[in-house]
Amino acid sequence: MLFDITKKKKNELNHISQNCNSVRYVSSQDEYLKKNLPKYERNSTCIHYTSNGRFALDDLVIHYARAISPAHVIISSFNISLTAARKLIRAHDCGILASSAFILNSQKAYSFRAAVNMLNGRFPLTLTRIHAKVAILNNGDDYITIVTSGNLSSNNNIERGTIHFDRDTYKFDYTWMIQLLNYTAQS
């Protein structure tokens, strides 16, 4: 049986599950993240979530970077909006982000040229054929990995993701991400 979920209210489609037992409905970006996402605790369990355009990858990065500030971050995304680039630069300028690096899709770069130009020369930036949306954050003691279907841009789509708070997941993603950044730097 097929049914149209686009007619459901937005807050009926958004939820967060920690340990896959509790579900909380979500509302809007920053306020939602402050109110409803579990506060960061070192060595805590992972969080599974869905969103319906209420927040994007950049919102999650800034939310968790605040918790472990100042944070070093590497982000991969299929695209990036000008708004996301501005928010991440502001977080860097305010000291929430100690360092930032980006891996973005080279084939889509023309469609988000203004955002790429804003980041280029200011942060390490690699353009390659990438579809993975991953952000890794650390401050030397704390390690956070965000793996999501959502990009560094807002939309009204249902997005799915998992936030990990363990060093092993961080190391896995750090390995391939730093290789891409180093390969570009050496080219």
C-alpha positions, 0 to 999 in steps of 0.5 A: 500500500502506498501513501503520500507522507508529504501531506503529513505535518512537518513535526510528524516526520522529524524525530531523534532516537537515542539508543533506538528507544526514545523518540522526540519530535523536533521543530526548528534549527538552532532552538531545536538543536539546543532543546532536543538533541542530547547534550554532548557527553564524552563516550556517550552513545550514538544518536540516530535522527531524521529531519524534514528540513529543520536543520542542515549539516552545518547546523549540526557541526556548529551545535556540537562544535560549541559543546567541545569548542574550540573544535577542529573540523573536516566536512565533506558534502555534495554541495554547500549554500552561501548561508552555510558558508557564512555560518561556518566562517562566522563560527570560525571567526568567533573561535567555535571552530579552531580550524576547518577544511572542506571536501566538496563535489567538483561537478557541482562546484559551478552551482555553488561557486559563491560559497566555494569562492568564499571558502577558497584561500581561507580554508583547505578545500578539495574539489573531487567527485564526492557524494558523502556527507560527513563531518568530523570534529575534535578538540584533542580529547573529544571526537564527534562524527556526523554521517548524514544524507543532508548537505551543507544546505537547507531543504525540505527533504527528509534527511537521515543521519547518525552522530557518533561520539567514539574515537574509532568512528572518527579515526575511520573517517579522518583517514580517508578525509585527510588523504583527500585533503593531502592529495590535493595539497600535494598536487 
